[in-house]
């Protein structure tokens, strides 16, 4: 009786170090942040990350929804980590929130340049293995 228990104990001791090994999925890199316009949150729109081929980045365009406080959490395709690289950024305000320009308010809402990643002037690098926090405070200039 003692011999089978000893054998089981020996097998357990040999296998115990291997219990933590294997292909564990790495926790996803978190890319999060907040978008403000003139100090106020951009609520309910989208933030768009377009890989910048001029800096050697490629892959799919990534989108995240802006919450009511302007915060966002970006994920890669299929919930995977966001691929490392340089991204041009665009901000798309919530549909129906842009007013018609008037003489008193010639620039109502977010300026149009922020809606195009090639024209926005917004760009960030996502580094491998590093959590990325992006804070954008947009203005009219």
C-alpha positions as CSV (number, residue, x, y, z in Angstrom):
1,X,0.0,0.0,0.0
2,X,2.8,2.4,0.8
3,X,4.6,1.7,-2.4
4,X,1.7,2.8,-4.7
5,X,1.3,6.0,-2.6
6,X,5.0,6.7,-2.9
7,X,4.9,6.2,-6.6
8,X,1.9,8.6,-6.9
9,X,3.8,11.1,-4.7
10,X,6.9,10.8,-6.9
11,X,4.9,11.4,-10.0
12,X,3.2,14.4,-8.5
13,X,6.6,15.9,-7.5
14,X,7.9,15.4,-11.0
15,X,4.8,16.9,-12.6
16,X,4.3,19.8,-10.1
17,X,6.9,22.1,-11.7
18,X,5.3,21.6,-15.1
19,X,1.8,22.6,-13.9
20,X,2.6,26.3,-14.4
21,X,4.2,25.7,-17.8
22,X,2.6,25.7,-21.1
23,X,1.2,28.2,-23.6
24,X,-0.6,30.7,-21.3
25,X,-2.1,33.5,-23.2
26,X,-0.4,36.8,-22.3
27,X,-2.7,39.4,-20.8
28,X,-3.7,41.9,-23.4
29,X,-2.0,45.2,-23.6
30,X,-4.3,47.9,-22.5
31,X,-4.6,51.0,-24.6
32,X,-6.9,53.5,-22.8
33,X,-7.3,57.2,-22.6
34,X,-9.6,60.2,-22.7
35,X,-10.5,62.7,-25.3
36,X,-11.5,66.3,-24.4
37,X,-12.4,69.2,-26.6
38,X,-11.9,72.6,-25.1
39,X,-11.6,70.9,-21.7
40,X,-14.9,69.1,-22.0
41,X,-15.3,65.3,-22.7
42,X,-16.1,64.2,-26.2
43,X,-19.0,61.9,-25.3
44,X,-20.4,59.1,-27.3
45,X,-18.3,59.3,-30.5
46,X,-15.6,57.1,-31.8
47,X,-11.8,57.2,-31.7
48,X,-10.1,55.7,-34.7
49,X,-6.6,54.4,-34.8
50,X,-5.2,54.0,-38.4
51,X,-1.8,52.4,-38.8
52,X,0.7,54.8,-40.2
53,X,2.5,53.2,-43.2
54,X,5.0,56.0,-43.3
55,X,6.4,54.8,-40.0
56,X,6.3,51.1,-41.0
57,X,3.0,50.2,-39.4
58,X,0.3,48.2,-41.1
59,X,-2.8,46.2,-40.1
60,X,-6.4,46.9,-39.6
61,X,-8.0,50.2,-38.5
62,X,-9.1,50.0,-34.9
63,X,-12.1,51.7,-33.3
64,X,-13.2,52.4,-29.7
65,X,-16.3,54.1,-28.4
66,X,-15.9,57.2,-26.4
67,X,-17.8,57.0,-23.1
68,X,-19.8,59.9,-21.6
69,X,-16.7,61.1,-19.8
70,X,-14.6,60.9,-23.0
71,X,-12.7,57.8,-21.9
72,X,-12.1,54.8,-24.1
73,X,-10.6,51.3,-24.0
74,X,-9.1,50.1,-27.3
75,X,-8.7,46.4,-28.2
76,X,-7.2,44.7,-31.2
77,X,-9.0,42.6,-33.7
78,X,-11.1,39.9,-32.0
79,X,-10.3,41.2,-28.6
80,X,-6.6,40.5,-29.1
81,X,-3.9,42.9,-27.8
82,X,-3.5,46.1,-29.9
83,X,-0.6,45.5,-32.4
84,X,2.4,47.6,-31.7
85,X,3.3,50.4,-34.0
86,X,2.5,54.0,-34.9
87,X,-1.1,55.1,-35.4
88,X,-2.7,58.2,-36.8
89,X,-5.8,59.1,-34.7
90,X,-9.1,60.6,-35.7
91,X,-12.1,61.5,-33.6
92,X,-15.6,61.0,-34.9
93,X,-18.2,62.8,-32.7
94,X,-21.5,61.2,-31.9
95,X,-23.9,61.3,-34.9
96,X,-26.2,64.3,-34.9
97,X,-24.1,66.4,-32.5
98,X,-22.6,68.8,-35.0
99,X,-24.5,72.0,-35.3
100,X,-24.7,74.1,-38.5
101,X,-22.2,76.9,-38.5
102,X,-23.6,80.4,-37.9
103,X,-21.9,83.8,-37.9
104,X,-21.9,83.8,-34.1
105,X,-20.5,80.2,-34.0
106,X,-18.5,79.6,-37.1
107,X,-16.9,76.4,-35.7
108,X,-19.6,74.6,-33.8
109,X,-18.4,71.2,-32.4
110,X,-15.2,69.4,-33.2
111,X,-13.3,70.8,-36.1
112,X,-13.5,68.7,-39.3
113,X,-9.7,68.0,-39.4
114,X,-10.0,65.8,-36.3
115,X,-12.3,63.5,-38.2
116,X,-9.6,62.5,-40.7
117,X,-6.6,60.5,-39.4
118,X,-4.4,61.9,-42.3
119,X,-5.3,65.5,-41.4
120,X,-5.8,65.5,-37.6
121,X,-2.2,65.9,-36.6
122,X,-2.8,63.3,-33.9
123,X,-0.4,60.4,-33.7
124,X,0.8,58.0,-31.0
125,X,3.0,54.9,-30.8
126,X,1.8,51.7,-29.2
127,X,4.8,49.9,-27.8
128,X,5.0,46.2,-27.3
129,X,4.6,45.0,-23.7
130,X,3.7,48.5,-22.4
131,X,0.4,49.8,-21.2
132,X,-0.5,52.9,-23.2
133,X,-2.5,55.8,-21.8
134,X,-3.5,58.5,-24.3
135,X,-4.8,61.9,-23.2
136,X,-6.0,64.3,-25.9
137,X,-7.3,67.8,-25.3
138,X,-8.3,69.1,-28.6
139,X,-8.8,72.8,-29.5
140,X,-9.6,74.9,-32.5
141,X,-6.1,75.7,-33.6
